[in-house]
Amino acid sequence: MANPTARTAPFAPFEWMIAWRYLRARRAEGGVSVMTWISLIGITLAVFALIATLSVRSGFRAEFVGTILGANAHVTVYQFGEVQPNGQLDRRIAEYEELAEKVRAVPGVTRVAPLVRSQVMANKGQQNAGIEVYGIAPVDLKTIPRIANPETALGDIDRFADGIAIGSGVARSLQVTVGDTIRVISPNGVKTAFGTSPRVNGYEVVYIFSAGRYDIDRTRAYLPITEAQSFFNREGFADELEVMVEDPEAVDSLTYPLLEAMGGPAQVWTWRDASGSFLSALDIEDRVMFVIMSVLVLIAAMNIVSGLIMLVKNKGRDIGILRTMGLTEGSVLRVFFICGAFTGIIGTALGVILGCLFALYVDQIFAFVNYLSGGTAWDASVRGIYYLPAKLQLGDVLSAVALSLGLSFIVTIFPARRAARMNPVEALRYE
C-alpha cells in the first residue's frame, strides 16, 4: 500500500484540479470568483496600458527620428569662416563643387549637396510668412526622401527649376496652391548709393511638399541653387554642404574623415548635435513612463494578493482536511500559487492582445477620438507631428509580459505560503 505521506511531483494533476475548483467556485461555496475577476481585469488593463504606452513611445521616437533623417542633412559641413573688415563672419564655400566631390568619396557617404540658405519673407496678397529658403540643385532635391514624396506632395518636382517648392504649412499660411505666384522679399538686397534696398522676386509655386514635421512644413522652401545664389548675392559660393550617410546612427565616426576631406579649417554639425537634447529628453521620458506604468502593474497585481488572502480564509477548513489527508505544505503552497499565477497569466495574455490591437489600429482609434473631440485632440504646432504614432516592438511586449508575470508570481507566493503553513488542528478546531 502506498504511503499517503510520500512526496509527490511538483504541480501534480490533483493540485491543478483543486486550484481550478477554487478558481471557479461561487461565492456561496466559499469561492472568491468576484475578486478573481477584479484581479483579472486589473492585470489586463495594466498590461494593456503598459504596451500601449511603450508602443506610442517607440512610435514617437521613430517618427521624430524619421522626419529628422528624412528631411534634414545627416551631417552639415561648414567652412570655419573668416572675419571680414566689417566685422562679419564669412563662412561661404568658394570651390564647393570640388569639395563636394572630395566629401562624396568618403566611405559611408551616400550624397553631398551644396546649399545656399537664408531667411526671408514670403508674400501673397495680404498674407505674409517668414520662411527659410534652401538653394539646392534640382537633382539633389529629388534625393531627399521626405521632400520628394509624391504620395504627400502636390505639383511636379520635375518643374522645380522653373519656380519654387514650399512646405504645406507655408502654402496654408499664404493661402496658395500649385500654379500661384508668391513674392520672396530679402532685406539684404541690391546695394545702392543710398544703402541696401530690399530685393523682391516673384516665383511660381511648382511643388508643395509635406515632410511630416510641422516646423519644417511651416517654414521651409526650396529654390534652384543658381537662382538662390543670384537672389542672395552669393554668385559662385555655397553656404554649406549637406551630407547624407549610409548609417545615420554611426554618424559620429565620420566626423574626422569629413574634416580631412575638406582639406582645411572646417566644422561639422551632425543630426545628433542638432537634436541631441530632444532625443535625450525622450529617453528620460521613456524611463519615467516605464516606471510609472510598472507601478500600475504592481497595483493591479496586489489585487491577486487580496483575492488569495480571502480565498485562504474561506478555504481554511478545506486546507485542514487536505493536510490531515496527507497533503504536504508544498502541495498546498502550489495549489494556491496556481490560483494566483493562473489569474496573472490569463490577465497578461488578454492585456497583450488588447495592447497589440491598440498599436495596430491606433490610426482608426485616434480618428474616432479626434472626431468625438471635434478635431482638437491633436495640435501639430505643439507636438511637431501630425498624428499619434505607434510602433509595436517585440522587446516592448516581452518586457511588459516579463514585468506582469514576474510581479504576479512574486506577490502570489506570500498568501500561498500562509496557506501552506496553516496548522490543520487550528483550521479544524471551530469547524
C-alpha positions in Angstrom: 0.0 0.0 0.0 1.3 3.4 -1.0 2.4 5.7 1.8 -0.1 8.6 1.9 2.6 11.0 3.1 5.0 10.1 0.3 6.3 13.2 -1.6 4.6 13.9 -4.9 5.9 15.5 -8.0 5.6 19.3 -8.1 2.4 20.6 -9.8 0.8 17.2 -9.9 -2.6 16.9 -11.7 -4.5 16.8 -8.5 -3.0 20.2 -7.5 -4.2 21.7 -10.7 -7.7 20.1 -10.2 -8.0 21.6 -6.7 -6.8 25.0 -7.8 -9.3 25.0 -10.7 -12.2 24.1 -8.4 -11.2 27.0 -6.1 -11.0 29.5 -9.0 -14.4 28.7 -10.5 -16.2 28.2 -7.1 -19.1 30.5 -6.5 -19.1 32.8 -3.5 -21.8 30.7 -1.8 -19.4 27.8 -1.9 -16.6 29.7 -0.3 -15.0 30.8 -3.5 -13.9 34.3 -4.5 -14.9 34.5 -8.1 -15.7 38.2 -7.9 -12.2 39.0 -6.6 -10.7 36.8 -9.2 -12.5 38.7 -11.9 -11.4 42.0 -10.4 -7.8 40.8 -10.3 -8.0 39.5 -13.9 -9.5 42.8 -15.2 -6.9 44.8 -13.3 -3.9 42.9 -14.7 -5.4 43.0 -18.2 -5.9 46.8 -18.2 -2.4 47.4 -16.6 -0.6 45.3 -19.2 -2.7 46.9 -22.0 -1.8 50.4 -20.7 1.9 49.4 -20.5 2.1 48.0 -24.0 0.1 50.9 -25.4 2.4 53.4 -23.7 5.5 51.6 -24.9 4.3 51.4 -28.4 3.4 55.0 -28.6 6.7 55.9 -27.1 8.5 53.8 -29.7 6.3 55.4 -32.4 7.1 58.9 -31.3 10.8 58.3 -31.4 10.7 56.5 -34.7 8.6 59.3 -36.3 10.7 62.1 -35.0 14.0 60.4 -36.0 12.5 59.5 -39.3 11.5 63.1 -40.1 14.9 64.4 -38.8 16.8 62.0 -41.1 14.3 62.1 -44.0 14.1 65.9 -44.4 17.4 67.2 -43.0 21.1 66.6 -43.5 22.7 63.8 -41.6 25.8 65.9 -41.4 26.2 69.6 -42.4 29.7 70.7 -43.3 30.7 74.4 -43.0 33.8 76.4 -43.6 35.4 77.6 -40.4 34.9 81.1 -41.5 37.0 84.3 -41.7 36.2 87.6 -40.1 35.8 90.4 -42.7 37.0 94.0 -42.2 33.3 95.0 -41.4 33.3 92.5 -38.5 31.0 89.9 -40.2 32.0 86.2 -40.3 32.3 85.0 -43.8 31.7 81.2 -44.0 31.0 80.9 -47.7 32.4 78.0 -49.6 34.1 79.1 -52.9 35.1 75.8 -54.6 32.1 73.9 -53.4 31.8 71.5 -56.4 35.4 70.3 -55.9 34.9 70.0 -52.1 31.6 68.1 -52.6 33.4 65.6 -54.8 36.1 65.0 -52.1 33.4 64.6 -49.4 31.4 62.3 -51.6 34.5 60.0 -51.8 34.5 59.4 -48.1 33.4 55.8 -47.3 29.9 55.7 -45.9 28.7 58.9 -47.6 25.8 58.5 -50.0 25.1 62.0 -51.1 26.5 65.5 -50.9 24.6 68.6 -51.9 25.9 72.2 -51.8 23.3 74.5 -50.3 22.6 78.2 -50.1 20.5 79.2 -47.0 18.8 82.4 -45.9 15.8 83.6 -44.1 13.3 85.8 -46.0 9.7 86.8 -46.1 7.1 85.4 -48.5 4.1 87.3 -49.5 0.9 86.7 -51.4 -1.7 89.4 -51.3 -2.4 90.3 -47.7 -0.7 87.1 -46.4 2.9 87.0 -45.2 5.1 84.3 -43.8 8.7 84.1 -42.6 10.4 81.3 -44.4 13.9 79.7 -44.7 15.0 79.3 -48.3 17.3 76.4 -49.3 19.1 76.8 -52.6 19.7 73.3 -54.0 20.3 71.7 -57.3 17.1 70.1 -58.8 18.8 66.7 -59.0 19.7 66.9 -55.3 16.2 67.9 -54.2 14.8 64.6 -55.7 17.0 62.6 -53.4 15.6 64.0 -50.1 13.1 61.2 -49.0 10.6 63.3 -47.0 10.6 66.1 -49.6 10.5 64.2 -52.8 7.5 62.1 -51.8 4.7 62.0 -54.4 2.2 60.5 -52.0 2.2 63.5 -49.8 3.1 66.3 -52.3 1.3 68.4 -54.8 2.7 69.6 -58.1 5.5 68.3 -60.3 9.0 68.1 -58.8 10.5 67.9 -62.3 9.4 71.5 -62.8 11.4 72.7 -59.8 13.9 74.6 -62.0 11.0 76.8 -63.1 9.9 78.1 -59.7 9.8 77.5 -56.0 9.0 74.5 -53.8 7.3 75.3 -50.5 6.1 73.3 -47.5 2.4 72.6 -46.9 2.4 74.9 -43.9 3.8 77.8 -45.9 1.1 77.1 -48.5 -1.6 77.3 -45.9 -0.2 80.5 -44.3 -0.1 82.2 -47.7 -3.3 80.6 -49.0 -1.7 79.5 -52.2 -1.6 76.3 -54.3 0.4 74.9 -57.2 0.4 77.4 -60.1 0.1 80.6 -57.9 2.9 83.1 -57.7 4.4 84.3 -54.5 6.8 87.1 -53.8 10.1 86.5 -51.9 11.4 89.5 -50.1 15.0 89.7 -48.8 16.2 92.7 -46.7 19.8 92.2 -47.9 19.1 93.0 -51.5 20.6 95.5 -54.0 23.3 97.8 -52.8 22.9 101.4 -54.0 24.4 104.7 -53.2 21.7 105.3 -50.6 22.2 101.9 -48.9 20.9 98.5 -49.4 17.3 98.2 -50.7 15.2 95.1 -50.2 15.2 92.6 -53.1 11.8 91.3 -54.3 11.3 88.5 -56.8 8.2 86.6 -57.8 8.2 82.8 -58.2 5.7 80.3 -59.3 4.8 77.6 -56.8 5.5 74.4 -58.7 5.7 71.9 -55.8 4.2 71.7 -52.3 5.7 69.1 -50.0 4.8 67.7 -46.6 7.7 66.4 -44.6 5.6 65.2 -41.7 7.0 67.7 -39.3 5.1 70.9 -38.5 8.1 73.1 -38.0 9.6 72.0 -41.4 6.4 72.3 -43.4 5.6 75.7 -41.8 8.9 77.4 -42.6 10.9 75.7 -45.4 11.1 76.5 -49.1 13.5 75.4 -51.9 14.9 77.4 -54.8 17.2 76.2 -57.6 20.7 76.9 -56.3 21.7 79.2 -59.2 18.6 81.3 -58.6 19.3 81.4 -54.8 22.9 82.4 -55.4 21.7 85.3 -57.6 18.9 86.4 -55.2 21.1 86.3 -52.1 24.2 87.8 -53.7 26.2 84.6 -53.4 27.3 84.0 -57.0 29.9 81.3 -57.1 29.5 80.4 -53.4 27.6 77.9 -51.3 26.9 78.3 -47.6 27.3 74.6 -46.6 27.4 71.0 -47.8 24.5 68.8 -46.9 25.8 65.2 -46.4 23.8 62.0 -46.2 25.3 58.8 -44.9 24.6 55.1 -45.0 24.3 54.6 -41.3 23.0 57.7 -39.5 23.3 56.1 -36.1 27.1 55.8 -36.6 27.4 59.3 -38.0 29.9 60.4 -35.3 32.5 58.0 -36.7 32.6 60.1 -39.9 33.5 63.4 -38.3 37.2 63.2 -38.8 37.1 61.7 -42.3 34.8 64.5 -43.4 37.1 67.2 -41.9 40.1 65.6 -43.6 38.2 65.7 -46.9 37.6 69.4 -46.6 41.3 69.9 -46.6 41.2 73.0 -44.4 39.6 74.6 -41.4 36.0 73.3 -41.3 33.2 72.4 -38.9 30.7 69.5 -39.0 27.3 69.5 -37.4 25.5 66.2 -37.2 21.9 65.4 -36.7 22.7 64.2 -33.2 24.2 67.6 -32.4 21.1 69.4 -33.7 18.5 67.1 -32.0 20.6 65.5 -29.2 18.9 67.4 -26.3 15.5 66.5 -27.7 16.4 62.8 -28.0 17.8 62.8 -24.5 14.5 64.2 -23.2 12.7 61.4 -25.0 14.9 58.8 -23.4 14.3 60.3 -19.9 10.6 60.4 -20.6 10.7 56.7 -21.7 12.3 55.6 -18.4 9.9 57.7 -16.3 6.9 56.4 -18.1 8.0 52.8 -17.8 8.5 53.2 -14.0 5.0 54.9 -13.7 3.3 52.1 -15.7 5.3 49.5 -13.7 3.7 50.8 -10.5 0.3 50.5 -12.2 1.0 46.8 -12.9 2.2 46.3 -9.3 -1.1 47.8 -8.0 -3.1 45.5 -10.3 -1.0 42.5 -9.1 -1.8 43.4 -5.5 -5.4 42.6 -6.2 -4.3 39.0 -6.6 -3.0 39.1 -3.1 -6.3 40.4 -1.8 -8.2 37.6 -3.6 -5.8 34.9 -2.4 -6.0 36.1 1.2 -9.8 35.9 1.1 -9.6 32.5 -0.6 -7.2 31.2 2.0 -9.5 32.4 4.8 -12.6 30.9 3.2 -10.8 27.6 2.5 -9.3 27.2 5.9 -11.5 24.1 6.7 -10.5 22.6 3.3 -6.8 23.2 4.0 -7.1 21.4 7.3 -8.9 18.4 5.8 -6.3 18.2 2.9 -3.4 18.4 5.4 -4.9 15.6 7.5 -5.4 13.5 4.4 -1.6 13.7 3.7 -1.1 16.8 1.5 2.3 18.3 2.2 3.0 22.0 2.8 4.5 22.2 -0.7 1.3 20.8 -2.3 -0.9 23.3 -0.5 1.5 26.1 -1.5 1.5 25.1 -5.1 -2.3 24.9 -5.1 -2.7 28.5 -4.1 0.2 29.6 -6.2 -1.5 28.1 -9.2 -4.7 30.1 -8.3 -2.8 33.4 -8.3 -0.4 32.7 -11.1 -3.3 31.5 -13.4 -5.0 34.8 -12.9 -1.8 36.7 -13.7 -1.2 34.6 -16.8 -4.7 35.0 -18.2 -4.8 38.7 -17.4 -1.4 39.2 -19.0 -2.4 37.3 -22.2 -5.6 39.4 -22.5 -3.6 42.6 -21.9 -1.1 41.7 -24.6 -3.9 41.1 -27.1 -5.6 44.4 -26.3 -2.2 46.3 -26.4 -1.2 44.8 -29.7 -4.6 45.6 -31.2 -4.3 49.2 -30.0 -0.9 49.6 -31.6 -2.0 48.1 -34.9 -5.3 50.1 -35.1 -4.1 53.3 -33.5 -5.0 55.4 -36.5 -8.6 54.3 -36.5 -8.8 54.7 -32.7 -7.3 58.2 -32.9 -9.5 59.2 -35.8 -12.6 58.3 -33.6 -11.2 60.2 -30.6 -10.4 63.2 -32.8 -14.0 63.0 -34.2 -15.5 63.0 -30.7 -13.4 66.0 -29.7 -14.3 68.0 -32.7 -10.8 67.7 -34.3 -9.0 69.3 -31.4 -7.4 66.2 -29.9 -4.1 66.8 -31.6 -2.3 70.1 -32.1 0.6 69.6 -34.6 2.0 73.0 -33.7 2.7 71.8 -30.2 3.6 68.2 -30.9 5.5 68.7 -34.1 3.9 65.8 -36.0 0.5 65.4 -37.5 -0.8 62.2 -35.9 -0.4 59.8 -33.0 2.3 57.2 -34.0 2.6 53.8 -32.5 5.2 51.2 -33.3 4.8 47.7 -31.9 8.1 46.2 -31.0 8.8 42.7 -29.7 11.1 43.9 -27.0 8.4 46.2 -25.5 5.8 43.3 -25.5 8.3 40.9 -23.9 9.3 43.5 -21.2 5.6 44.1 -20.4 4.9 40.3 -20.2 8.0 39.7 -18.0 7.1 42.5 -15.7 3.5 41.4 -15.3 4.2 37.7 -14.9 7.1 38.4 -12.6 5.1 40.6 -10.2 2.1 38.2 -10.4 4.2 35.2 -9.4 6.1 37.1 -6.6 3.1 38.5 -4.9 1.3 35.2 -5.1 4.0 33.4 -3.0 3.2 35.2 0.2 -0.5 34.3 0.7 0.3 30.8 -0.7 3.0 30.3 2.0 0.5 31.5 4.6 -1.9 28.8 3.5 0.8 26.1 3.4 1.9 26.9 7.0 -1.6 26.9 8.4 -1.9 24.5 11.3 -4.6 21.8 10.4 -5.6 21.5 14.0 -6.3 25.2 14.3 -8.1 25.2 11.0 -10.5 22.4 12.1 -10.9 23.5 15.7 -14.0 25.6 15.2 -15.5 23.5 12.3 
